[in-house]
Structures are given as C-alpha cells and as structure tokens.
Amino acid sequence: MSVVTVRNLPEETHRALKLRAALHGRSTEAEIREILEESVRPKTRLKIGSELAAFGQRFGNVDLDIRREQAPTEPAVFE
C-alpha cells in the first residue's frame, strides 16, 4: 500500500473531513480513502470489456471467448 501525506490542509477542511467521517461511522483516514477512491474510480465507470461482451449478447449470436492473456506484455520498442 502507498502512503500519501497532505501538507498545508486548512484546519476548516480537516474539521469538515472529521465531521463527515463521524457521520459515516468511519475514521478520518478511512473517510479520506473513500473520497479518493470514489473520485478516481467511480462505481459507475465504463468497463470496456464488460460493455463489449454485453453488446455481443444483446445483438445476437456473438459468442466471445474472452480470456485474459496471462503472459507479461513485452514493452514497445521505438527505434
């Protein structure tokens, strides 16, 4: 897990975070994690693989055998 330090956070913002955390029954740290997670990875984000599979199922007789390649990807070479 990564660690992030936020410097110069206004006291008013810190108090608001503490209040919000208390309202949700979490620690301030857990509340900050939740806010960041929802901000950068919202639950409603588009998942392209799932959308393509659903598209194939909706529009008939498209049976996609979707399996992730397990081998590591080789880096691109630009020469």
Distance bins in CASP14 RR format, pairs under 12 A and 6 or more apart:
PFRMAT RR
TARGET T0000
AUTHOR 0000-0000-0000
RMODE 2
METHOD distances of the structure
MODEL  1
1 29 0 0 0 0 0 1 0 0 0 0 0
1 33 0 0 0 0 1 0 0 0 0 0 0
2 33 0 0 0 0 0 1 0 0 0 0 0
2 36 0 0 0 0 0 1 0 0 0 0 0
3 29 0 0 0 0 0 1 0 0 0 0 0
3 33 0 0 0 0 0 1 0 0 0 0 0
4 29 0 0 0 0 0 1 0 0 0 0 0
4 32 0 0 0 0 1 0 0 0 0 0 0
4 33 0 0 0 0 1 0 0 0 0 0 0
4 36 0 0 0 0 1 0 0 0 0 0 0
5 29 0 0 0 0 0 1 0 0 0 0 0
5 32 0 0 0 0 0 1 0 0 0 0 0
6 13 0 0 0 0 1 0 0 0 0 0 0
6 14 0 0 0 0 1 0 0 0 0 0 0
6 17 0 0 0 0 0 1 0 0 0 0 0
6 28 0 0 0 0 0 1 0 0 0 0 0
6 29 0 0 0 0 0 1 0 0 0 0 0
6 32 0 0 0 0 1 0 0 0 0 0 0
6 35 0 0 0 0 0 1 0 0 0 0 0
6 36 0 0 0 0 0 1 0 0 0 0 0
7 14 0 0 0 0 0 1 0 0 0 0 0
8 14 0 0 0 0 0 1 0 0 0 0 0
9 15 0 0 0 0 0 1 0 0 0 0 0
9 16 0 0 0 0 0 1 0 0 0 0 0
9 17 0 0 0 0 1 0 0 0 0 0 0
9 18 0 0 0 0 0 1 0 0 0 0 0
9 28 0 0 0 0 0 1 0 0 0 0 0
9 32 0 0 0 0 1 0 0 0 0 0 0
10 16 0 0 0 0 1 0 0 0 0 0 0
10 17 0 0 0 0 0 1 0 0 0 0 0
11 17 0 0 0 0 0 1 0 0 0 0 0
11 18 0 0 0 0 0 1 0 0 0 0 0
12 18 0 0 0 0 0 1 0 0 0 0 0
12 19 0 0 0 0 0 1 0 0 0 0 0
13 19 0 0 0 0 0 1 0 0 0 0 0
13 20 0 0 0 0 0 1 0 0 0 0 0
13 28 0 0 0 0 0 1 0 0 0 0 0
13 32 0 0 0 0 0 1 0 0 0 0 0
13 35 0 0 0 0 0 1 0 0 0 0 0
14 20 0 0 0 0 0 1 0 0 0 0 0
14 21 0 0 0 0 0 1 0 0 0 0 0
14 28 1 0 0 1 0 0 0 0 0 0 0
14 29 0 0 0 0 0 1 0 0 0 0 0
14 31 0 0 0 0 0 1 0 0 0 0 0
14 32 0 0 0 0 0 1 0 0 0 0 0
15 21 0 0 0 0 0 1 0 0 0 0 0
15 22 0 0 0 0 0 1 0 0 0 0 0
15 28 0 0 0 0 1 0 0 0 0 0 0
16 22 0 0 0 0 0 1 0 0 0 0 0
16 23 0 0 0 0 0 1 0 0 0 0 0
16 28 0 0 0 0 0 1 0 0 0 0 0
16 31 0 0 0 0 0 1 0 0 0 0 0
16 32 0 0 0 0 0 1 0 0 0 0 0
16 35 0 0 0 0 0 1 0 0 0 0 0
17 23 0 0 0 0 0 1 0 0 0 0 0
17 24 0 0 0 0 0 1 0 0 0 0 0
17 26 0 0 0 0 0 1 0 0 0 0 0
17 27 0 0 0 0 0 1 0 0 0 0 0
17 28 1 0 1 0 0 0 0 0 0 0 0
17 29 0 0 0 0 1 0 0 0 0 0 0
17 30 0 0 0 0 0 1 0 0 0 0 0
17 31 1 0 0 1 0 0 0 0 0 0 0
17 32 1 0 0 1 0 0 0 0 0 0 0
17 33 0 0 0 0 0 1 0 0 0 0 0
17 34 0 0 0 0 0 1 0 0 0 0 0
17 35 0 0 0 0 1 0 0 0 0 0 0
17 36 0 0 0 0 0 1 0 0 0 0 0
18 24 0 0 0 0 0 1 0 0 0 0 0
18 25 0 0 0 0 0 1 0 0 0 0 0
18 26 0 0 0 0 0 1 0 0 0 0 0
18 27 0 0 0 0 1 0 0 0 0 0 0
18 28 1 0 1 0 0 0 0 0 0 0 0
18 29 0 0 0 0 0 1 0 0 0 0 0
18 30 0 0 0 0 0 1 0 0 0 0 0
18 31 0 0 0 0 1 0 0 0 0 0 0
18 32 0 0 0 0 0 1 0 0 0 0 0
19 25 0 0 0 0 0 1 0 0 0 0 0
19 26 0 0 0 0 0 1 0 0 0 0 0
19 28 0 0 0 0 1 0 0 0 0 0 0
19 31 0 0 0 0 1 0 0 0 0 0 0
20 26 0 0 0 0 1 0 0 0 0 0 0
20 27 0 0 0 0 0 1 0 0 0 0 0
20 28 0 0 0 0 1 0 0 0 0 0 0
20 30 0 0 0 0 0 1 0 0 0 0 0
20 31 1 0 1 0 0 0 0 0 0 0 0
20 32 0 0 0 0 1 0 0 0 0 0 0
20 34 0 0 0 0 1 0 0 0 0 0 0
20 35 0 0 0 0 1 0 0 0 0 0 0
21 27 1 0 0 1 0 0 0 0 0 0 0
21 28 1 0 1 0 0 0 0 0 0 0 0
21 29 0 0 0 0 1 0 0 0 0 0 0
21 30 1 0 0 1 0 0 0 0 0 0 0
21 31 1 1 0 0 0 0 0 0 0 0 0
21 32 0 0 0 0 1 0 0 0 0 0 0
21 33 0 0 0 0 0 1 0 0 0 0 0
21 34 0 0 0 0 1 0 0 0 0 0 0
21 35 0 0 0 0 1 0 0 0 0 0 0
22 28 0 0 0 0 1 0 0 0 0 0 0
22 30 0 0 0 0 0 1 0 0 0 0 0
22 31 0 0 0 0 1 0 0 0 0 0 0
23 31 0 0 0 0 1 0 0 0 0 0 0
24 30 0 0 0 0 1 0 0 0 0 0 0
24 31 1 0 0 1 0 0 0 0 0 0 0
24 32 0 0 0 0 0 1 0 0 0 0 0
24 33 0 0 0 0 0 1 0 0 0 0 0
24 34 1 0 0 1 0 0 0 0 0 0 0
24 35 0 0 0 0 0 1 0 0 0 0 0
24 38 0 0 0 0 0 1 0 0 0 0 0
25 31 0 0 0 0 1 0 0 0 0 0 0
25 34 0 0 0 0 0 1 0 0 0 0 0
26 32 0 0 0 0 1 0 0 0 0 0 0
26 33 0 0 0 0 1 0 0 0 0 0 0
26 34 1 0 0 1 0 0 0 0 0 0 0
26 35 0 0 0 0 0 1 0 0 0 0 0
27 33 0 0 0 0 1 0 0 0 0 0 0
27 34 0 0 0 0 0 1 0 0 0 0 0
28 34 0 0 0 0 0 1 0 0 0 0 0
28 35 0 0 0 0 0 1 0 0 0 0 0
29 35 0 0 0 0 0 1 0 0 0 0 0
29 36 0 0 0 0 0 1 0 0 0 0 0
30 36 0 0 0 0 0 1 0 0 0 0 0
30 37 0 0 0 0 0 1 0 0 0 0 0
31 37 0 0 0 0 0 1 0 0 0 0 0
31 38 0 0 0 0 0 1 0 0 0 0 0
32 38 0 0 0 0 0 1 0 0 0 0 0
32 39 0 0 0 0 0 1 0 0 0 0 0
33 39 0 0 0 0 0 1 0 0 0 0 0
33 40 0 0 0 0 0 1 0 0 0 0 0
33 41 0 0 0 0 0 1 0 0 0 0 0
34 40 0 0 0 0 0 1 0 0 0 0 0
34 41 0 0 0 0 0 1 0 0 0 0 0
34 42 0 0 0 0 0 1 0 0 0 0 0
34 43 0 0 0 0 0 1 0 0 0 0 0
35 41 0 0 0 0 0 1 0 0 0 0 0
35 42 0 0 0 0 0 1 0 0 0 0 0
36 42 0 0 0 0 0 1 0 0 0 0 0
37 43 0 0 0 0 1 0 0 0 0 0 0
37 45 0 0 0 0 0 1 0 0 0 0 0
38 44 0 0 0 0 1 0 0 0 0 0 0
38 45 0 0 0 0 0 1 0 0 0 0 0
39 45 0 0 0 0 0 1 0 0 0 0 0
41 47 0 0 0 0 0 1 0 0 0 0 0
45 51 0 0 0 0 0 1 0 0 0 0 0
46 52 0 0 0 0 0 1 0 0 0 0 0
46 54 0 0 0 0 0 1 0 0 0 0 0
47 53 0 0 0 0 1 0 0 0 0 0 0
47 54 0 0 0 0 1 0 0 0 0 0 0
48 54 0 0 0 0 0 1 0 0 0 0 0
48 55 0 0 0 0 0 1 0 0 0 0 0
48 66 0 0 0 0 0 1 0 0 0 0 0
49 55 0 0 0 0 1 0 0 0 0 0 0
49 56 0 0 0 0 0 1 0 0 0 0 0
49 64 0 0 0 0 1 0 0 0 0 0 0
49 66 1 0 0 1 0 0 0 0 0 0 0
49 68 0 0 0 0 0 1 0 0 0 0 0
50 56 0 0 0 0 0 1 0 0 0 0 0
50 57 0 0 0 0 0 1 0 0 0 0 0
50 64 0 0 0 0 0 1 0 0 0 0 0
50 66 0 0 0 0 1 0 0 0 0 0 0
51 57 0 0 0 0 0 1 0 0 0 0 0
51 58 0 0 0 0 0 1 0 0 0 0 0
51 64 0 0 0 0 0 1 0 0 0 0 0
51 66 0 0 0 0 0 1 0 0 0 0 0
52 58 0 0 0 0 0 1 0 0 0 0 0
52 59 0 0 0 0 0 1 0 0 0 0 0
52 62 0 0 0 0 1 0 0 0 0 0 0
52 64 1 0 0 1 0 0 0 0 0 0 0
52 66 0 0 0 0 1 0 0 0 0 0 0
53 59 0 0 0 0 0 1 0 0 0 0 0
53 62 0 0 0 0 1 0 0 0 0 0 0
53 63 0 0 0 0 1 0 0 0 0 0 0
53 64 1 0 1 0 0 0 0 0 0 0 0
53 65 0 0 0 0 0 1 0 0 0 0 0
53 66 1 0 0 1 0 0 0 0 0 0 0
53 67 0 0 0 0 0 1 0 0 0 0 0
54 60 0 0 0 0 0 1 0 0 0 0 0
54 62 0 0 0 0 0 1 0 0 0 0 0
54 64 0 0 0 0 0 1 0 0 0 0 0
54 66 0 0 0 0 0 1 0 0 0 0 0
55 62 1 0 0 1 0 0 0 0 0 0 0
55 64 0 0 0 0 1 0 0 0 0 0 0
56 62 1 1 0 0 0 0 0 0 0 0 0
56 63 0 0 0 0 1 0 0 0 0 0 0
56 64 1 0 0 1 0 0 0 0 0 0 0
56 66 0 0 0 0 0 1 0 0 0 0 0
57 63 0 0 0 0 1 0 0 0 0 0 0
57 64 0 0 0 0 1 0 0 0 0 0 0
57 66 0 0 0 0 0 1 0 0 0 0 0
END
